Amino acid sequence: MCLGIPMQIVEINGYNARCEAKGVERDVSLFMLQDETVAVGDHVMVHVGYALQKLTAEEARSTWDLLDQIIDSSEV
């Protein structure tokens, strides 16, 4: 199973970005989104260090809500 994590772009340097989610920052490649316009503040779905698609803030928040529910249910 593959899992993508929604992250927000905080810095861009060419095809590389610094992204943040829940206080954790990671370096992410934007290479797969080279035909898409991305900017600081945008949300992207990240899998194994690559941004796969651009998300709206609402889509990112909704995804985190679902992931949090999964985590909460597995802690029982």
Biopython code that builds the backbone (N, CA, C, O; Angstrom):
import numpy as np
from Bio.PDB.StructureBuilder import StructureBuilder

atoms = [
    (1, "MET", "N", (0.839, -1.176, 0.000)),
    (1, "MET", "CA", (0.000, 0.000, 0.000)),
    (1, "MET", "C", (0.882, 1.237, 0.000)),
    (1, "MET", "O", (1.869, 1.300, 0.734)),
    (2, "CYS", "N", (0.536, 2.207, -0.811)),
    (2, "CYS", "CA", (1.259, 3.477, -0.873)),
    (2, "CYS", "C", (0.499, 4.523, -0.083)),
    (2, "CYS", "O", (-0.732, 4.531, -0.069)),
    (3, "LEU", "N", (1.227, 5.396, 0.569)),
    (3, "LEU", "CA", (0.602, 6.435, 1.367)),
    (3, "LEU", "C", (1.211, 7.778, 1.009)),
    (3, "LEU", "O", (2.421, 7.972, 1.128)),
    (4, "GLY", "N", (0.374, 8.697, 0.573)),
    (4, "GLY", "CA", (0.805, 10.058, 0.297)),
    (4, "GLY", "C", (0.438, 10.936, 1.480)),
    (4, "GLY", "O", (-0.612, 10.758, 2.096)),
    (5, "ILE", "N", (1.310, 11.883, 1.791)),
    (5, "ILE", "CA", (1.103, 12.778, 2.914)),
    (5, "ILE", "C", (0.936, 14.204, 2.390)),
    (5, "ILE", "O", (1.787, 14.687, 1.644)),
    (6, "PRO", "N", (-0.145, 14.879, 2.767)),
    (6, "PRO", "CA", (-0.300, 16.270, 2.353)),
    (6, "PRO", "C", (0.671, 17.163, 3.122)),
    (6, "PRO", "O", (0.769, 17.085, 4.347)),
    (7, "MET", "N", (1.383, 18.009, 2.387)),
    (7, "MET", "CA", (2.335, 18.923, 3.002)),
    (7, "MET", "C", (2.197, 20.295, 2.360)),
    (7, "MET", "O", (1.729, 20.420, 1.228)),
    (8, "GLN", "N", (2.611, 21.327, 3.099)),
    (8, "GLN", "CA", (2.566, 22.686, 2.586)),
    (8, "GLN", "C", (3.976, 23.137, 2.223)),
    (8, "GLN", "O", (4.919, 22.916, 2.982)),
    (9, "ILE", "N", (4.114, 23.766, 1.066)),
    (9, "ILE", "CA", (5.410, 24.254, 0.606)),
    (9, "ILE", "C", (5.771, 25.520, 1.382)),
    (9, "ILE", "O", (4.994, 26.473, 1.440)),
    (10, "VAL", "N", (6.972, 25.510, 1.981)),
    (10, "VAL", "CA", (7.429, 26.682, 2.718)),
    (10, "VAL", "C", (8.598, 27.385, 2.024)),
    (10, "VAL", "O", (8.911, 28.535, 2.333)),
    (11, "GLU", "N", (9.242, 26.686, 1.084)),
    (11, "GLU", "CA", (10.368, 27.275, 0.360)),
    (11, "GLU", "C", (10.570, 26.501, -0.937)),
    (11, "GLU", "O", (10.423, 25.279, -0.964)),
    (12, "ILE", "N", (10.905, 27.208, -2.010)),
    (12, "ILE", "CA", (11.157, 26.551, -3.294)),
    (12, "ILE", "C", (12.519, 26.981, -3.811)),
    (12, "ILE", "O", (12.882, 28.157, -3.763)),
    (13, "ASN", "N", (13.270, 25.993, -4.310)),
    (13, "ASN", "CA", (14.565, 26.240, -4.936)),
    (13, "ASN", "C", (14.649, 25.370, -6.183)),
    (13, "ASN", "O", (15.056, 24.210, -6.106)),
    (14, "GLY", "N", (14.269, 25.919, -7.323)),
    (14, "GLY", "CA", (14.249, 25.137, -8.558)),
    (14, "GLY", "C", (13.186, 24.057, -8.487)),
    (14, "GLY", "O", (12.012, 24.352, -8.263)),
    (15, "TYR", "N", (13.596, 22.790, -8.681)),
    (15, "TYR", "CA", (12.665, 21.662, -8.602)),
    (15, "TYR", "C", (12.656, 21.018, -7.212)),
    (15, "TYR", "O", (12.137, 19.915, -7.041)),
    (16, "ASN", "N", (13.221, 21.693, -6.239)),
    (16, "ASN", "CA", (13.223, 21.194, -4.870)),
    (16, "ASN", "C", (12.451, 22.157, -3.976)),
    (16, "ASN", "O", (12.479, 23.370, -4.180)),
    (17, "ALA", "N", (11.766, 21.602, -2.987)),
    (17, "ALA", "CA", (10.995, 22.429, -2.062)),
    (17, "ALA", "C", (11.194, 21.930, -0.645)),
    (17, "ALA", "O", (11.463, 20.751, -0.413)),
    (18, "ARG", "N", (11.059, 22.834, 0.281)),
    (18, "ARG", "CA", (11.014, 22.488, 1.701)),
    (18, "ARG", "C", (9.533, 22.507, 2.047)),
    (18, "ARG", "O", (8.859, 23.522, 1.869)),
    (19, "CYS", "N", (9.029, 21.380, 2.544)),
    (19, "CYS", "CA", (7.605, 21.255, 2.850)),
    (19, "CYS", "C", (7.416, 20.932, 4.323)),
    (19, "CYS", "O", (8.300, 20.368, 4.968)),
    (20, "GLU", "N", (6.237, 21.302, 4.851)),
    (20, "GLU", "CA", (5.951, 21.112, 6.267)),
    (20, "GLU", "C", (4.572, 20.507, 6.448)),
    (20, "GLU", "O", (3.628, 20.830, 5.727)),
    (21, "ALA", "N", (4.479, 19.612, 7.441)),
    (21, "ALA", "CA", (3.197, 19.034, 7.850)),
    (21, "ALA", "C", (3.287, 18.677, 9.325)),
    (21, "ALA", "O", (4.173, 17.931, 9.740)),
    (22, "LYS", "N", (2.373, 19.208, 10.105)),
    (22, "LYS", "CA", (2.294, 18.889, 11.534)),
    (22, "LYS", "C", (3.620, 19.125, 12.252)),
    (22, "LYS", "O", (3.997, 18.349, 13.130)),
    (23, "GLY", "N", (4.327, 20.190, 11.883)),
    (23, "GLY", "CA", (5.573, 20.549, 12.533)),
    (23, "GLY", "C", (6.812, 19.833, 12.029)),
    (23, "GLY", "O", (7.914, 20.090, 12.514)),
    (24, "VAL", "N", (6.649, 18.937, 11.062)),
    (24, "VAL", "CA", (7.773, 18.191, 10.502)),
    (24, "VAL", "C", (8.078, 18.754, 9.117)),
    (24, "VAL", "O", (7.176, 18.906, 8.294)),
    (25, "GLU", "N", (9.351, 19.062, 8.859)),
    (25, "GLU", "CA", (9.762, 19.568, 7.548)),
    (25, "GLU", "C", (10.576, 18.523, 6.808)),
    (25, "GLU", "O", (11.340, 17.764, 7.404)),
    (26, "ARG", "N", (10.395, 18.501, 5.491)),
    (26, "ARG", "CA", (11.121, 17.564, 4.621)),
    (26, "ARG", "C", (11.490, 18.269, 3.327)),
    (26, "ARG", "O", (10.802, 19.193, 2.893)),
    (27, "ASP", "N", (12.590, 17.823, 2.712)),
    (27, "ASP", "CA", (12.936, 18.264, 1.365)),
    (27, "ASP", "C", (12.192, 17.374, 0.392)),
    (27, "ASP", "O", (12.205, 16.149, 0.518)),
    (28, "VAL", "N", (11.541, 18.000, -0.585)),
    (28, "VAL", "CA", (10.673, 17.282, -1.515)),
    (28, "VAL", "C", (11.020, 17.696, -2.944)),
    (28, "VAL", "O", (11.260, 18.872, -3.217)),
    (29, "SER", "N", (11.043, 16.732, -3.842)),
    (29, "SER", "CA", (11.268, 17.023, -5.247)),
    (29, "SER", "C", (9.964, 17.449, -5.915)),
    (29, "SER", "O", (8.927, 16.808, -5.744)),
    (30, "LEU", "N", (10.032, 18.540, -6.678)),
    (30, "LEU", "CA", (8.885, 19.011, -7.456)),
    (30, "LEU", "C", (8.970, 18.563, -8.907)),
    (30, "LEU", "O", (8.165, 18.990, -9.735)),
    (31, "PHE", "N", (9.935, 17.710, -9.222)),
    (31, "PHE", "CA", (10.185, 17.314, -10.605)),
    (31, "PHE", "C", (8.940, 16.770, -11.299)),
    (31, "PHE", "O", (8.713, 17.057, -12.474)),
    (32, "MET", "N", (8.139, 15.994, -10.590)),
    (32, "MET", "CA", (6.958, 15.392, -11.228)),
    (32, "MET", "C", (5.842, 16.411, -11.455)),
    (32, "MET", "O", (4.856, 16.106, -12.127)),
    (33, "LEU", "N", (5.987, 17.615, -10.903)),
    (33, "LEU", "CA", (4.997, 18.672, -11.097)),
    (33, "LEU", "C", (5.548, 19.793, -11.983)),
    (33, "LEU", "O", (5.063, 20.923, -11.928)),
    (34, "GLN", "N", (6.557, 19.482, -12.795)),
    (34, "GLN", "CA", (7.213, 20.527, -13.575)),
    (34, "GLN", "C", (6.284, 21.219, -14.564)),
    (34, "GLN", "O", (6.581, 22.334, -14.991)),
    (35, "ASP", "N", (5.170, 20.598, -14.943)),
    (35, "ASP", "CA", (4.209, 21.223, -15.845)),
    (35, "ASP", "C", (3.122, 21.977, -15.093)),
    (35, "ASP", "O", (2.206, 22.524, -15.706)),
    (36, "GLU", "N", (3.219, 22.007, -13.765)),
    (36, "GLU", "CA", (2.224, 22.643, -12.899)),
    (36, "GLU", "C", (2.869, 23.863, -12.230)),
    (36, "GLU", "O", (4.056, 23.837, -11.905)),
    (37, "THR", "N", (2.104, 24.909, -12.029)),
    (37, "THR", "CA", (2.604, 26.076, -11.310)),
    (37, "THR", "C", (2.394, 25.868, -9.818)),
    (37, "THR", "O", (1.263, 25.735, -9.353)),
    (38, "VAL", "N", (3.495, 25.842, -9.072)),
    (38, "VAL", "CA", (3.414, 25.712, -7.620)),
    (38, "VAL", "C", (4.139, 26.892, -6.985)),
    (38, "VAL", "O", (5.092, 27.430, -7.547)),
    (39, "ALA", "N", (3.667, 27.284, -5.799)),
    (39, "ALA", "CA", (4.248, 28.432, -5.115)),
    (39, "ALA", "C", (4.296, 28.154, -3.615)),
    (39, "ALA", "O", (3.635, 27.244, -3.115)),
    (40, "VAL", "N", (5.087, 28.950, -2.914)),
    (40, "VAL", "CA", (5.138, 28.862, -1.457)),
    (40, "VAL", "C", (3.715, 29.064, -0.927)),
    (40, "VAL", "O", (3.007, 29.979, -1.347)),
    (41, "GLY", "N", (3.318, 28.203, -0.006)),
    (41, "GLY", "CA", (1.972, 28.247, 0.556)),
    (41, "GLY", "C", (1.035, 27.211, -0.044)),
    (41, "GLY", "O", (0.005, 26.889, 0.549)),
    (42, "ASP", "N", (1.383, 26.683, -1.225)),
    (42, "ASP", "CA", (0.565, 25.637, -1.851)),
    (42, "ASP", "C", (0.709, 24.333, -1.077)),
    (42, "ASP", "O", (1.697, 24.113, -0.377)),
    (43, "HIS", "N", (-0.289, 23.479, -1.215)),
    (43, "HIS", "CA", (-0.266, 22.140, -0.624)),
    (43, "HIS", "C", (-0.030, 21.118, -1.720)),
    (43, "HIS", "O", (-0.549, 21.248, -2.829)),
    (44, "VAL", "N", (0.762, 20.095, -1.401)),
    (44, "VAL", "CA", (1.044, 19.023, -2.352)),
    (44, "VAL", "C", (0.941, 17.676, -1.638)),
    (44, "VAL", "O", (1.132, 17.588, -0.426)),
    (45, "MET", "N", (0.638, 16.639, -2.400)),
    (45, "MET", "CA", (0.627, 15.271, -1.879)),
    (45, "MET", "C", (2.025, 14.695, -2.100)),
    (45, "MET", "O", (2.514, 14.657, -3.229)),
    (46, "VAL", "N", (2.664, 14.246, -1.016)),
    (46, "VAL", "CA", (4.049, 13.783, -1.075)),
    (46, "VAL", "C", (4.121, 12.286, -0.808)),
    (46, "VAL", "O", (3.517, 11.769, 0.132)),
    (47, "HIS", "N", (4.877, 11.608, -1.662)),
    (47, "HIS", "CA", (5.130, 10.166, -1.493)),
    (47, "HIS", "C", (6.600, 9.915, -1.778)),
    (47, "HIS", "O", (7.102, 10.296, -2.836)),
    (48, "VAL", "N", (7.286, 9.285, -0.855)),
    (48, "VAL", "CA", (8.721, 8.965, -0.913)),
    (48, "VAL", "C", (9.568, 10.113, -1.461)),
    (48, "VAL", "O", (10.437, 9.909, -2.309)),
    (49, "GLY", "N", (9.300, 11.325, -0.962)),
    (49, "GLY", "CA", (10.132, 12.466, -1.318)),
    (49, "GLY", "C", (9.754, 13.194, -2.591)),
    (49, "GLY", "O", (10.445, 14.132, -2.987)),
    (50, "TYR", "N", (8.671, 12.786, -3.245)),
    (50, "TYR", "CA", (8.230, 13.442, -4.474)),
    (50, "TYR", "C", (6.831, 14.019, -4.305)),
    (50, "TYR", "O", (5.939, 13.346, -3.789)),
    (51, "ALA", "N", (6.638, 15.248, -4.733)),
    (51, "ALA", "CA", (5.300, 15.832, -4.766)),
    (51, "ALA", "C", (4.598, 15.251, -5.999)),
    (51, "ALA", "O", (5.085, 15.397, -7.121)),
    (52, "LEU", "N", (3.456, 14.595, -5.788)),
    (52, "LEU", "CA", (2.754, 13.914, -6.872)),
    (52, "LEU", "C", (1.633, 14.750, -7.472)),
    (52, "LEU", "O", (1.342, 14.638, -8.663)),
    (53, "GLN", "N", (1.003, 15.587, -6.650)),
    (53, "GLN", "CA", (-0.074, 16.423, -7.161)),
    (53, "GLN", "C", (-0.286, 17.602, -6.238)),
    (53, "GLN", "O", (0.039, 17.559, -5.051)),
    (54, "LYS", "N", (-0.833, 18.643, -6.806)),
    (54, "LYS", "CA", (-1.170, 19.837, -6.045)),
    (54, "LYS", "C", (-2.550, 19.645, -5.429)),
    (54, "LYS", "O", (-3.441, 19.080, -6.063)),
    (55, "LEU", "N", (-2.733, 20.116, -4.189)),
    (55, "LEU", "CA", (-4.001, 19.998, -3.476)),
    (55, "LEU", "C", (-4.488, 21.383, -3.063)),
    (55, "LEU", "O", (-3.702, 22.324, -2.952)),
    (56, "THR", "N", (-5.782, 21.491, -2.840)),
    (56, "THR", "CA", (-6.299, 22.704, -2.205)),
    (56, "THR", "C", (-6.062, 22.564, -0.706)),
    (56, "THR", "O", (-5.826, 21.464, -0.207)),
    (57, "ALA", "N", (-6.126, 23.674, 0.001)),
    (57, "ALA", "CA", (-5.970, 23.639, 1.456)),
    (57, "ALA", "C", (-7.054, 22.768, 2.076)),
    (57, "ALA", "O", (-6.799, 22.052, 3.044)),
    (58, "GLU", "N", (-8.260, 22.826, 1.525)),
    (58, "GLU", "CA", (-9.369, 22.007, 2.035)),
    (58, "GLU", "C", (-9.104, 20.516, 1.832)),
    (58, "GLU", "O", (-9.375, 19.716, 2.728)),
    (59, "GLU", "N", (-8.576, 20.132, 0.663)),
    (59, "GLU", "CA", (-8.254, 18.724, 0.406)),
    (59, "GLU", "C", (-7.172, 18.236, 1.369)),
    (59, "GLU", "O", (-7.250, 17.118, 1.878)),
    (60, "ALA", "N", (-6.170, 19.070, 1.616)),
    (60, "ALA", "CA", (-5.097, 18.695, 2.539)),
    (60, "ALA", "C", (-5.652, 18.512, 3.951)),
    (60, "ALA", "O", (-5.335, 17.530, 4.621)),
    (61, "ARG", "N", (-6.471, 19.446, 4.397)),
    (61, "ARG", "CA", (-7.067, 19.375, 5.740)),
    (61, "ARG", "C", (-7.959, 18.141, 5.879)),
    (61, "ARG", "O", (-7.919, 17.453, 6.899)),
    (62, "SER", "N", (-8.762, 17.865, 4.854)),
    (62, "SER", "CA", (-9.649, 16.700, 4.873)),
    (62, "SER", "C", (-8.847, 15.403, 4.943)),
    (62, "SER", "O", (-9.210, 14.485, 5.678)),
    (63, "THR", "N", (-7.780, 15.329, 4.194)),
    (63, "THR", "CA", (-6.928, 14.139, 4.210)),
    (63, "THR", "C", (-6.308, 13.946, 5.590)),
    (63, "THR", "O", (-6.268, 12.825, 6.098)),
    (64, "TRP", "N", (-5.821, 15.036, 6.208)),
    (64, "TRP", "CA", (-5.253, 14.924, 7.548)),
    (64, "TRP", "C", (-6.302, 14.509, 8.560)),
    (64, "TRP", "O", (-6.000, 13.753, 9.484)),
    (65, "ASP", "N", (-7.537, 14.989, 8.405)),
    (65, "ASP", "CA", (-8.617, 14.566, 9.307)),
    (65, "ASP", "C", (-8.814, 13.054, 9.224)),
    (65, "ASP", "O", (-8.963, 12.388, 10.248)),
    (66, "LEU", "N", (-8.815, 12.514, 8.009)),
    (66, "LEU", "CA", (-8.975, 11.065, 7.834)),
    (66, "LEU", "C", (-7.781, 10.293, 8.398)),
    (66, "LEU", "O", (-7.954, 9.269, 9.059)),
    (67, "LEU", "N", (-6.569, 10.790, 8.132)),
    (67, "LEU", "CA", (-5.382, 10.118, 8.668)),
    (67, "LEU", "C", (-5.383, 10.138, 10.195)),
    (67, "LEU", "O", (-5.012, 9.150, 10.828)),
    (68, "ASP", "N", (-5.795, 11.250, 10.786)),
    (68, "ASP", "CA", (-5.871, 11.340, 12.254)),
    (68, "ASP", "C", (-6.895, 10.342, 12.801)),
    (68, "ASP", "O", (-6.670, 9.740, 13.851)),
    (69, "GLN", "N", (-8.019, 10.162, 12.097)),
    (69, "GLN", "CA", (-9.029, 9.191, 12.529)),
    (69, "GLN", "C", (-8.457, 7.760, 12.503)),
    (69, "GLN", "O", (-8.708, 6.965, 13.409)),
    (70, "ILE", "N", (-7.699, 7.457, 11.469)),
    (70, "ILE", "CA", (-7.078, 6.134, 11.359)),
    (70, "ILE", "C", (-6.111, 5.905, 12.513)),
    (70, "ILE", "O", (-6.108, 4.841, 13.132)),
    (71, "ILE", "N", (-5.291, 6.913, 12.794)),
    (71, "ILE", "CA", (-4.322, 6.805, 13.890)),
    (71, "ILE", "C", (-5.054, 6.634, 15.221)),
    (71, "ILE", "O", (-4.688, 5.780, 16.029)),
    (72, "ASP", "N", (-6.086, 7.444, 15.448)),
    (72, "ASP", "CA", (-6.836, 7.364, 16.700)),
    (72, "ASP", "C", (-7.497, 5.991, 16.879)),
    (72, "ASP", "O", (-7.511, 5.448, 17.984)),
    (73, "SER", "N", (-8.034, 5.442, 15.813)),
    (73, "SER", "CA", (-8.720, 4.141, 15.926)),
    (73, "SER", "C", (-7.729, 2.991, 16.130)),
    (73, "SER", "O", (-8.084, 1.959, 16.699)),
    (74, "SER", "N", (-6.496, 3.167, 15.670)),
    (74, "SER", "CA", (-5.524, 2.088, 15.839)),
    (74, "SER", "C", (-4.885, 2.102, 17.218)),
    (74, "SER", "O", (-4.229, 1.133, 17.600)),
    (75, "GLU", "N", (-5.065, 3.188, 17.978)),
    (75, "GLU", "CA", (-4.479, 3.289, 19.314)),
    (75, "GLU", "C", (-5.370, 2.643, 20.379)),
    (75, "GLU", "O", (-4.983, 2.582, 21.546)),
    (76, "VAL", "N", (-6.544, 2.166, 19.998)),
    (76, "VAL", "CA", (-7.466, 1.564, 20.968)),
    (76, "VAL", "C", (-7.040, 0.168, 21.311)),
    (76, "VAL", "O", (-7.696, -0.498, 22.112)),
]
sb = StructureBuilder()
sb.init_structure("model")
sb.init_model(0)
sb.init_chain("A")
sb.init_seg("    ")
for serial, (resi, resn, name, xyz) in enumerate(atoms, 1):
    if name == "N":
        sb.init_residue(resn, " ", resi, " ")
    sb.init_atom(name, np.array(xyz, "f"), 0.0, 1.0, " ", f" {name:<3s}", serial, name[0])
structure = sb.get_structure()
